[in-house]
């Protein structure tokens, strides 16, 4: 039985908003500090991409972020709608990104789901429009 109390939706939402703000500033220490040391981070994306995988712990997420930033130039990244309930926050967003290897730009919507406990993200799952991203990696418009 888990004796850790669930946060209020507002507390969980505030943690996720702080995480996005740190990402927007590329403030990696603050970003990683908002994650549980045992965080489970899973991204469902275009098959074969280095970041379409699961990462564990802060070091794993740091390596995951380095993969993303090494492959892509994120030009716009907008969390647009946040829905919080208990310890979960679901975020609908949009991005415009250029694939460094092909120079192709894609725009797509995405969904991120977070679980927050004691002010830290303990679990993340993200997904996006894989067809648009795969086309950009293949050099197609």
Secondary structure, DSSP 4 states (H G I P E B T S, - for coil): ---SPPPPHHHHHHHHHHHHHHHHHT-HHHHHHTEEEEEEEEEE-STT-TTSSEEEHHHHHHHHHHHHHHHEEEEEEEEEEEEEETTEEEEEEEEEEEETTT--EEEEEEEEEEEEETTEEEEEEEEE-HHHHHHHHTT--
